Amino acid sequence: MPELADRLAALRGRIAAACGEAGRNPAEVELLAVSKTFPAEAVREAYDAGQRAFGESRQQEAAPKIEVLPADIRWHFIGGLQRNKARKVLAGFCCIHSVDSLRLAEYLDRVAGEDGKRPQVYLEVNVAGEESKGGFSPGDLLGAAESLPALRHLDVRGLMAIPPEEDARRWFSRTRELRDELAARTGLSLPGLSMGMSGDFEDAVREGSTVVRVGSAIFGNRDHPL
Ligand SMILES: *Cc1c(COP(=O)(O)O)cnc(C)c1O
């Protein structure tokens, strides 16, 4: 397997190529390196290769990494968020991709206000209505439109989705349409689409993704799924 720095460079090349096909500017797409289950040394290696944005899915696992790694890393939270972890997540992470209900959004807004924060957030949508996955249903998402502009302590960037592998491109496209609809209903600009992982990020970019969350294609396979 090539070195981590080479894998990162190759990924950037593939993102740029997918942007080229879609007539997009590669500067519009951020590569988030998903480092969950990998040690701080692996993050350090990616950092030394120029990577600055990393994704983690558990606060307890991320905390010791955040502690020892350079302060200019932008940590993104991408996992299920329990309320009792909200304050710690707001302290360590600039961005939360997994806001899966209006109740959680309202709770985060309150805590962020108390702590003088204004994190970037993405609303996670269960775009294909899969039983096994969390997130807003498309109906609940559009139903939340009226409430979102009042959340002044959240910088709502847009939507996050983890669609089924089968027909992923169609679901990415559907996620973009939902984003457009939500933007129209809320009056918020919602420029962000967090979508695409190791196996499908090129299709996600072709459909408008602005953040691809890539783990195994950078760090290798994980021993346990998480
Ligand atoms: C683990 C994870 C990823 C990265 O998955 P890979 O297939 O390893 O690229 C992306 N997004 C979320 C929400 C994840 O939990």
The ligand as a Tripos MOL2 file, in Angstrom:
@<TRIPOS>MOLECULE
LIG
   15    15     1     0     0
SMALL
NO_CHARGES

@<TRIPOS>ATOM
      1 C1        -16.5780    6.1470    9.3960 C.3       1 LIG1
      2 C2        -17.3450    7.2250    8.7240 C.ar      1 LIG1
      3 C3        -16.9320    7.7580    7.4970 C.ar      1 LIG1
      4 C4        -15.7190    7.2520    6.7320 C.3       1 LIG1
      5 O1        -15.9810    6.0120    6.1500 O.3       1 LIG1
      6 P1        -14.9280    5.3310    5.1360 P.3       1 LIG1
      7 O2        -15.7610    4.3600    4.3930 O.co2     1 LIG1
      8 O3        -13.8770    4.7070    5.9700 O.co2     1 LIG1
      9 O4        -14.3870    6.3860    4.2610 O.co2     1 LIG1
     10 C5        -17.6640    8.7890    6.9580 C.ar      1 LIG1
     11 N1        -18.7490    9.2900    7.5890 N.ar      1 LIG1
     12 C6        -19.1790    8.8080    8.7710 C.ar      1 LIG1
     13 C7        -20.3830    9.4050    9.4070 C.3       1 LIG1
     14 C8        -18.4980    7.7630    9.3660 C.ar      1 LIG1
     15 O5        -18.9390    7.2870   10.5470 O.3       1 LIG1
@<TRIPOS>BOND
     1     1     2 1
     2     2     3 ar
     3     2    14 ar
     4     3     4 1
     5     3    10 ar
     6     4     5 1
     7     5     6 1
     8     6     7 2
     9     6     8 1
    10     6     9 1
    11    10    11 ar
    12    11    12 ar
    13    12    13 1
    14    12    14 ar
    15    14    15 1
@<TRIPOS>SUBSTRUCTURE
     1 LIG1         1 GROUP 0 **** ****
